[in-house]
Amino acid sequence: MCPVHSSPPFNAPAARRLRAALGMAPGHVAYGLRAQYGLTVEPETVMAWERGEISPSSAELTALAGVLWCAPGELLAEPVTLREHRMARGMAADDLARRIGLETASYQKMEDTGRWKGNERQSVALAQVLGLSLAQFVAATGKQDELAELLRNAVTTRWQAYVKPLAKLLPVPKQHLEPVLERLHGEYQSKMVATLSWGGAAGEAGTGDAGRQFLADIVTHFWSYASGPR
């Protein structure tokens, strides 16, 4: 399988602003990339980066940060994938893998495929090392659909049965998830009773546009409750 996101989300205006602040021309940047890092990059390429026409590769971005005397994260737009979050922190893959308790090859495969398969302890470590919020963790590990399905089941059946599966999915202790799920379950059960009393159909919540909106509402409320004071 091909890696997800072959190049990081480059922040072109930031690159242009940082170069100008140093009093450098695109040619100076190109020279620095070649002299300091052995990368053959033409001044026209540097200008194309700054116009947002193309993006530098991972190696080019790291070198560009060195030439511009900034952290790689300063040249990135809002990170989404694991790789983007790692680069924003200026960390090498082997360093991150070591800190979260994974073999480098195993971590690299997860990063390349966008499929996180770490255990609960490794998930907590990943979120801590990369400074991920709960929403960022779910997006970076590709767990959005799985989370939505678990939450749908939790609010429509017995929420207690989904505390453990959610604790495995998210870097959140079970004792923090329990009140959130109980609250979500209570709210949506009340909503369903009100809908039925007005002639609605319970099945409408599971399919089509109504089903998608139902899931979106659940996830939105979950983020609100899970991110609030504990």
C-alpha positions in Angstrom: 0.0 0.0 0.0 1.2 3.5 -0.8 2.0 5.8 2.1 -0.7 8.3 3.1 0.1 11.9 2.3 3.4 11.8 0.4 4.3 15.3 1.5 3.5 17.2 4.6 0.9 20.1 4.7 3.3 22.9 3.8 2.6 26.4 5.2 3.7 28.5 2.2 3.1 32.0 3.7 5.1 31.0 6.8 8.1 30.0 4.7 7.9 33.3 2.8 7.6 35.3 6.0 10.5 33.5 7.7 12.8 34.0 4.7 12.0 37.7 4.4 12.6 38.2 8.1 16.1 36.8 7.7 16.7 39.1 4.7 17.3 36.2 2.4 16.4 35.9 -1.3 15.2 32.6 -2.8 18.6 32.1 -4.2 20.2 32.2 -0.7 17.8 29.5 0.4 18.6 27.3 -2.5 22.3 27.8 -1.9 21.9 26.9 1.8 20.0 23.7 0.9 22.8 22.7 -1.4 25.7 23.7 0.8 24.4 22.5 4.2 22.3 19.6 3.2 23.4 18.5 -0.3 20.0 19.1 -1.8 19.9 20.4 -5.3 17.0 22.9 -5.3 16.7 25.8 -7.7 15.6 29.3 -6.6 12.5 28.8 -8.8 11.6 25.8 -6.8 11.9 27.8 -3.5 9.6 30.4 -5.1 7.1 27.8 -6.1 7.0 26.4 -2.6 6.3 29.9 -1.3 3.5 30.4 -3.8 1.9 27.1 -2.7 2.3 25.6 -6.2 4.2 22.6 -5.0 5.3 21.3 -1.5 8.7 20.2 -0.4 9.3 16.6 0.5 9.9 15.6 4.1 13.7 15.8 3.6 13.4 19.1 1.9 11.1 20.5 4.6 13.5 19.5 7.4 16.4 21.0 5.5 14.5 24.2 4.7 13.7 24.6 8.4 17.4 24.4 9.1 18.2 27.0 6.5 15.5 29.3 7.9 16.5 28.8 11.5 13.1 27.5 12.6 11.5 24.3 13.8 9.9 22.1 11.1 6.5 22.6 12.7 6.7 26.3 11.9 6.6 25.4 8.2 3.6 23.1 8.5 -0.1 23.9 8.3 -2.4 22.2 10.8 -1.2 18.6 11.0 -3.8 15.8 10.6 -2.0 12.4 10.1 0.5 10.8 12.5 3.3 11.6 10.2 2.3 15.3 10.1 2.1 15.5 13.9 5.5 13.8 14.2 7.1 16.2 11.8 5.4 19.2 13.5 7.2 18.1 16.6 10.5 17.7 14.7 10.8 14.1 15.7 12.3 11.2 13.8 10.2 8.1 13.3 12.7 5.9 15.3 12.7 8.3 18.2 8.9 8.4 18.4 8.7 4.6 18.1 11.2 4.2 20.9 9.3 6.6 23.2 6.0 4.9 22.7 7.4 1.3 23.0 7.2 0.1 19.4 9.8 -1.3 17.0 10.6 1.3 14.4 9.5 -0.9 11.5 6.1 -1.5 13.1 5.5 2.1 13.9 6.6 3.1 10.4 4.1 0.7 8.8 1.3 2.2 10.9 2.3 5.7 9.9 2.6 4.8 6.2 -0.8 3.0 6.0 -2.6 5.4 8.3 -3.8 2.4 10.4 -2.8 2.6 14.1 -2.7 -0.8 15.8 -1.0 0.1 19.1 -2.3 -1.2 22.4 -3.8 1.0 25.1 -0.5 1.9 26.8 1.1 2.8 23.5 -2.0 4.9 22.5 -1.7 6.9 25.7 2.0 7.3 25.1 1.5 8.4 21.5 -1.1 11.1 22.6 1.2 12.3 25.3 4.5 12.5 23.2 2.8 14.2 20.3 0.6 16.4 22.4 -2.6 15.2 20.7 -6.0 16.2 21.8 -8.7 13.5 21.8 -10.1 14.6 18.5 -6.6 14.9 17.0 -5.8 11.4 18.2 -8.9 9.9 16.5 -8.2 11.7 13.2 -4.5 10.8 13.2 -5.1 7.1 13.9 -8.0 6.8 11.4 -10.5 5.8 14.1 -13.4 8.1 13.2 -15.7 5.5 11.7 -15.0 3.0 14.5 -15.7 5.7 17.1 -18.9 6.7 15.5 -20.2 3.2 15.4 -19.3 2.5 19.0 -21.0 5.6 20.1 -24.1 4.9 18.1 -24.4 1.5 19.7 -23.7 2.9 23.1 -26.6 5.4 23.0 -29.1 3.0 21.3 -28.5 -0.1 23.5 -26.7 -0.6 26.8 -24.0 2.0 27.2 -22.2 0.0 29.9 -21.2 -2.6 27.3 -19.2 -0.1 25.3 -17.0 1.5 28.0 -14.3 -1.2 27.6 -14.2 -1.1 23.7 -14.0 2.7 23.8 -11.2 2.6 26.4 -9.3 0.4 24.0 -9.9 2.7 21.1 -9.1 6.0 22.9 -6.4 7.2 25.3 -9.0 7.8 28.0 -9.4 5.9 31.3 -12.6 3.9 31.7 -13.7 6.0 34.7 -13.7 9.1 32.6 -15.7 7.5 29.8 -18.5 6.1 32.0 -20.2 9.4 32.9 -19.8 10.6 29.3 -21.5 7.6 27.9 -24.2 7.6 30.6 -25.0 11.2 29.8 -25.1 10.6 26.0 -27.3 7.6 26.4 -29.7 9.4 28.6 -30.0 12.4 26.3 -30.6 10.3 23.2 -33.0 8.0 24.8 -35.0 11.0 25.9 -34.8 12.4 22.4 -36.0 9.1 21.0 -39.0 9.1 23.3 -39.9 12.6 22.3 -39.6 11.8 18.6 -41.8 8.8 18.9 -44.4 10.8 20.9 -44.7 13.1 17.9 -45.1 10.3 15.4 -41.5 9.7 14.4 -40.0 6.4 13.6 -37.1 4.9 15.6 -35.5 3.4 12.5 -35.0 6.7 10.9 -32.0 7.4 13.1 -30.0 4.6 11.5 -30.1 5.2 7.7 -29.7 7.9 5.1 -29.3 11.6 5.8 -31.1 11.2 9.2 -28.6 8.5 10.2 -25.6 10.5 9.2 -26.9 13.5 11.1 -27.6 11.3 14.1 -24.0 10.0 14.1 -22.7 13.5 13.7 -24.7 14.8 16.6 -23.5 11.9 18.8 -19.8 12.5 18.0 -20.2 16.3 18.5 -21.8 15.8 21.9 -19.1 13.2 22.8 -16.3 15.7 22.1 -18.0 18.3 24.1 -18.5 16.1 27.1 -15.2 14.2 26.9 -13.2 17.5 26.6 -15.0 19.2 29.5 -13.9 19.3 33.2 -13.7 15.9 34.9 
